Amino acid sequence: MSPGYDRADQDDFRRTITGRCLACHTAYAAPGQGSNLTTSEPLFGDRIPEGIDCQRCHKPGRAHVEAAGSGQARKEAIRGSIMNPATLTRDRQLEVCMQCHLETTHFALPSEILRYPQQPFSYGPGESLRESILFFDYAPDTGHGDTFDIVNAAYRMRKSACFRSSRMTCTTCHDAHSVPRSEDAVAHYTSSVICPSGEPRMSCMP
Protein backbone atom coordinates (compact mmCIF):
# COMPACT_ATOMS: atom_id res chain seq x y z
CA MET A 1 0.00 0.00 0.00
CA SER A 2 3.01 2.30 -0.13
CA PRO A 3 2.30 5.31 -2.39
CA GLY A 4 3.66 4.63 -5.86
CA TYR A 5 3.88 0.86 -5.28
CA ASP A 6 0.17 0.14 -5.66
CA ARG A 7 -0.05 0.13 -9.46
CA ALA A 8 1.41 -1.83 -12.36
CA ASP A 9 3.63 0.99 -13.65
CA GLN A 10 5.21 1.83 -10.29
CA ASP A 11 8.72 3.29 -10.22
CA ASP A 12 10.34 0.72 -7.94
CA PHE A 13 13.46 2.11 -6.30
CA ARG A 14 13.96 4.62 -9.10
CA ARG A 15 11.37 6.85 -7.46
CA THR A 16 12.72 10.27 -6.47
CA ILE A 17 12.90 10.90 -2.72
CA THR A 18 12.05 14.52 -2.00
CA GLY A 19 11.76 16.68 1.07
CA ARG A 20 8.06 15.88 1.35
CA CYS A 21 8.94 12.20 1.61
CA LEU A 22 11.44 12.90 4.37
CA ALA A 23 8.98 15.16 6.18
CA CYS A 24 6.89 12.14 7.20
CA HIS A 25 9.49 9.40 7.29
CA THR A 26 12.26 10.93 9.37
CA ALA A 27 13.15 13.58 11.91
CA TYR A 28 14.06 17.14 10.96
CA ALA A 29 16.56 16.94 8.14
CA ALA A 30 19.46 19.34 7.92
CA PRO A 31 18.91 22.51 5.84
CA GLY A 32 19.33 21.80 2.17
CA GLN A 33 18.35 18.15 2.37
CA GLY A 34 15.48 17.04 0.20
CA SER A 35 13.65 19.37 -2.17
CA ASN A 36 10.43 21.32 -2.33
CA LEU A 37 9.27 20.12 -5.75
CA THR A 38 8.60 16.49 -6.60
CA THR A 39 10.19 17.05 -9.99
CA SER A 40 13.47 18.27 -8.50
CA GLU A 41 16.53 16.16 -7.93
CA PRO A 42 16.84 15.03 -4.29
CA LEU A 43 19.47 16.82 -2.24
CA PHE A 44 21.01 14.89 0.63
CA GLY A 45 23.94 15.59 2.88
CA ASP A 46 26.26 13.09 4.48
CA ARG A 47 23.84 12.26 7.29
CA ILE A 48 20.08 11.78 7.38
CA PRO A 49 18.13 11.28 10.64
CA GLU A 50 17.22 7.68 11.27
CA GLY A 51 13.47 7.76 11.77
CA ILE A 52 11.02 9.96 13.67
CA ASP A 53 12.20 11.60 16.88
CA CYS A 54 10.58 13.51 19.76
CA GLN A 55 10.81 16.89 18.03
CA ARG A 56 8.27 16.05 15.32
CA CYS A 57 5.52 16.10 17.97
CA HIS A 58 7.09 18.30 20.66
CA LYS A 59 8.92 20.96 18.57
CA PRO A 60 12.70 21.53 18.87
CA GLY A 61 13.98 20.25 22.20
CA ARG A 62 17.46 21.70 22.75
CA ALA A 63 16.30 23.82 25.71
CA HIS A 64 14.54 20.81 27.21
CA VAL A 65 17.61 18.58 26.92
CA GLU A 66 19.87 21.26 28.36
CA ALA A 67 17.53 21.89 31.29
CA ALA A 68 17.18 18.18 32.04
CA GLY A 69 20.93 17.64 31.79
CA SER A 70 21.92 20.58 33.94
CA GLY A 71 21.12 18.84 37.20
CA GLN A 72 19.87 22.17 38.55
CA ALA A 73 16.56 22.85 36.83
CA ARG A 74 13.32 22.17 38.68
CA LYS A 75 10.89 19.61 37.27
CA GLU A 76 8.46 22.37 36.30
CA ALA A 77 11.18 24.19 34.35
CA ILE A 78 12.20 21.03 32.55
CA ARG A 79 8.63 20.27 31.54
CA GLY A 80 8.00 23.89 30.60
CA SER A 81 10.93 23.95 28.20
CA ILE A 82 9.25 21.57 25.72
CA MET A 83 5.82 21.67 24.12
CA ASN A 84 3.38 19.04 25.37
CA PRO A 85 0.72 18.34 22.70
CA ALA A 86 -1.72 17.44 25.48
CA THR A 87 -1.92 21.15 26.35
CA LEU A 88 -3.15 22.07 22.86
CA THR A 89 -6.74 22.40 21.71
CA ARG A 90 -8.33 19.30 20.25
CA ASP A 91 -7.90 20.48 16.67
CA ARG A 92 -4.22 21.36 17.17
CA GLN A 93 -3.62 17.97 18.83
CA LEU A 94 -5.15 16.18 15.86
CA GLU A 95 -3.04 18.20 13.44
CA VAL A 96 0.18 17.08 15.13
CA CYS A 97 -0.72 13.58 13.95
CA MET A 98 -2.29 14.71 10.69
CA GLN A 99 0.91 16.35 9.49
CA CYS A 100 1.78 12.80 8.36
CA HIS A 101 -1.27 10.62 8.99
CA LEU A 102 -3.63 12.32 6.57
CA GLU A 103 -4.42 11.47 2.99
CA THR A 104 -7.22 13.25 1.21
CA THR A 105 -9.64 11.74 -1.32
CA HIS A 106 -7.71 13.50 -4.08
CA PHE A 107 -4.47 11.58 -3.71
CA ALA A 108 -3.42 11.36 -7.33
CA LEU A 109 -4.02 14.89 -8.59
CA PRO A 110 -2.25 15.86 -6.16
CA SER A 111 -3.60 15.61 -2.62
CA GLU A 112 -1.69 18.60 -1.28
CA ILE A 113 0.75 21.40 -1.99
CA LEU A 114 2.90 23.43 0.36
CA ARG A 115 1.79 27.02 0.78
CA TYR A 116 4.39 29.53 -0.37
CA PRO A 117 6.97 30.05 1.09
CA GLN A 118 6.66 26.95 3.30
CA GLN A 119 9.19 24.14 3.06
CA PRO A 120 8.69 20.42 3.86
CA PHE A 121 9.66 20.89 7.52
CA SER A 122 8.08 24.32 8.06
CA TYR A 123 5.07 23.08 10.01
CA GLY A 124 5.56 22.99 13.77
CA PRO A 125 3.35 21.19 16.31
CA GLY A 126 0.82 23.58 17.82
CA GLU A 127 0.50 25.61 14.64
CA SER A 128 -2.44 25.52 12.24
CA LEU A 129 -1.66 22.83 9.68
CA ARG A 130 -3.66 24.60 6.98
CA GLU A 131 -1.24 27.54 7.19
CA SER A 132 1.55 25.26 5.94
CA ILE A 133 -0.22 22.84 3.61
CA LEU A 134 -3.15 23.26 1.22
CA PHE A 135 -5.10 19.99 0.96
CA PHE A 136 -7.26 19.01 -2.02
CA ASP A 137 -10.39 16.88 -1.96
CA TYR A 138 -13.06 15.84 -4.42
CA ALA A 139 -16.29 17.76 -4.00
CA PRO A 140 -18.93 16.11 -1.77
CA ASP A 141 -21.32 13.61 -3.38
CA THR A 142 -18.99 12.81 -6.29
CA GLY A 143 -18.45 9.19 -5.27
CA HIS A 144 -15.05 9.65 -3.66
CA GLY A 145 -16.01 10.46 -0.10
CA ASP A 146 -15.98 6.90 1.26
CA THR A 147 -12.98 5.40 -0.52
CA PHE A 148 -10.29 3.60 1.42
CA ASP A 149 -6.99 5.35 0.84
CA ILE A 150 -3.53 4.74 2.24
CA VAL A 151 -3.35 7.22 5.11
CA ASN A 152 -6.86 8.57 5.56
CA ALA A 153 -7.42 7.35 9.13
CA ALA A 154 -7.96 10.96 10.19
CA TYR A 155 -11.04 11.22 7.95
CA ARG A 156 -12.46 7.88 9.05
CA MET A 157 -12.00 8.70 12.74
CA ARG A 158 -13.96 11.94 12.31
CA LYS A 159 -16.87 9.94 10.86
CA SER A 160 -16.99 7.54 13.80
CA ALA A 161 -19.70 7.66 16.45
CA CYS A 162 -17.00 7.67 19.13
CA PHE A 163 -15.39 10.83 17.76
CA ARG A 164 -18.67 12.66 17.25
CA SER A 165 -19.91 11.78 20.74
CA SER A 166 -16.80 12.59 22.75
CA ARG A 167 -13.61 14.63 22.95
CA MET A 168 -11.38 11.78 21.80
CA THR A 169 -8.20 12.37 19.81
CA CYS A 170 -5.76 10.02 18.10
CA THR A 171 -3.97 9.40 21.41
CA THR A 172 -7.15 8.13 23.05
CA CYS A 173 -6.28 4.79 21.48
CA HIS A 174 -2.74 5.25 20.17
CA ASP A 175 0.22 5.89 22.48
CA ALA A 176 2.83 7.75 20.45
CA HIS A 177 5.54 6.48 22.80
CA SER A 178 4.64 2.80 22.68
CA VAL A 179 3.31 0.38 20.06
CA PRO A 180 1.88 -2.77 21.69
CA ARG A 181 2.17 -6.02 19.79
CA SER A 182 0.41 -9.39 19.73
CA GLU A 183 -1.73 -10.11 22.83
CA ASP A 184 -0.62 -6.84 24.43
CA ALA A 185 -2.13 -5.00 21.46
CA VAL A 186 -5.48 -6.76 21.91
CA ALA A 187 -5.61 -5.86 25.60
CA HIS A 188 -4.51 -2.26 25.01
CA TYR A 189 -6.97 -1.41 22.24
CA THR A 190 -9.84 -3.23 23.94
CA SER A 191 -9.28 -1.15 27.08
CA SER A 192 -9.10 1.97 24.91
CA VAL A 193 -12.63 1.54 23.57
CA ILE A 194 -14.40 -0.28 26.43
CA CYS A 195 -15.06 1.35 29.81
CA PRO A 196 -14.51 -0.57 33.06
CA SER A 197 -18.31 -0.78 33.28
CA GLY A 198 -18.38 -2.72 30.03
CA GLU A 199 -20.02 0.11 28.10
CA PRO A 200 -18.45 1.64 24.98
CA ARG A 201 -15.94 4.24 26.12
CA MET A 202 -17.60 6.95 24.03
CA SER A 203 -20.53 6.87 26.49
CA CYS A 204 -18.35 7.68 29.50
CA MET A 205 -15.81 10.05 27.96
CA PRO A 206 -16.22 13.78 28.73
C-alpha positions, -999 to +999 in steps of 0.1 A: +000+000+000+030+023-001+023+053-024+037+046-059+039+009-053+002+001-057+000+001-095+014-018-124+036+010-136+052+018-103+087+033-102+103+007-079+135+021-063+140+046-091+114+068-075+127+103-065+129+109-027+120+145-020+118+167+011+081+159+014+089+122+016+114+129+044+090+152+062+069+121+072+095+094+073+123+109+094+131+136+119+141+171+110+166+169+081+195+193+079+189+225+058+193+218+022+183+182+024+155+170+002+137+194-022+104+213-023+093+201-057+086+165-066+102+170-100+135+183-085+165+162-079+168+150-043+195+168-022+210+149+006+239+156+029+263+131+045+238+123+073+201+118+074+181+113+106+172+077+113+135+078+118+110+100+137+122+116+169+106+135+198+108+169+180+083+161+153+055+161+180+071+183+207+089+210+186+127+215+189+140+202+222+175+217+227+163+238+257+145+208+272+176+186+269+199+213+284+175+219+313+172+182+320+209+176+318+219+206+339+211+188+372+199+222+385+166+228+368+133+222+387+109+196+373+085+224+363+112+242+344+122+210+326+086+203+315+080+239+306+109+239+282+093+216+257+058+217+241+034+190+254+007+183+227-017+174+255-019+212+263-031+221+229-067+224+217-083+193+202-079+205+167-042+214+172-036+180+188-052+162+159-030+182+134+002+171+151-007+136+139-023+147+107+009+163+095+018+128+084-013+106+090-036+123+066-044+115+030-072+132+012-096+117-013-077+135-041-045+116-037-034+114-073-040+149-086-022+159-062-036+156-026-017+186-013+008+214-020+029+234+004+018+270+008+044+295-004+070+301+011+067+270+033+092+241+031+087+204+039+097+209+075+081+243+081+051+231+100+056+230+138+033+212+163+008+236+178+005+256+146-024+255+122-017+228+097-037+246+070-012+275+072+015+253+059-002+228+036-032+233+012-051+200+010-073+190-020-104+169-020-131+158-044-163+178-040-189+161-018-213+136-034-190+128-063-184+092-053-151+097-037-160+105-001-160+069+013-130+054-005-103+036+014-070+054+008-035+047+022-033+072+051-069+086+056-074+073+091-080+110+102-110+112+079-125+079+091-120+087+127-140+119+123-169+099+109-170+075+138-197+077+165-170+077+191-154+108+178-187+127+173-199+118+207-168+126+228-136+146+229-114+118+218-082+124+198-058+100+181-040+094+214-072+081+230-063+048+215-027+052+202+002+059+225+028+078+204+055+065+228+046+028+227+033+004+201+019-028+217+022-060+198+004-094+197-017-101+228-006-068+244-021-050+215-055-068+219-056-059+256-045-023+250-070-014+222-098-032+239-093-011+271-091+020+249-126+015+236-144-003+264-151+013+298-145-006+331-183-008+333-184-027+300-200+001+281-184+016+250-159+042+261-176+070+240-205+069+265-183+077+295-158+101+280-162+138+287 
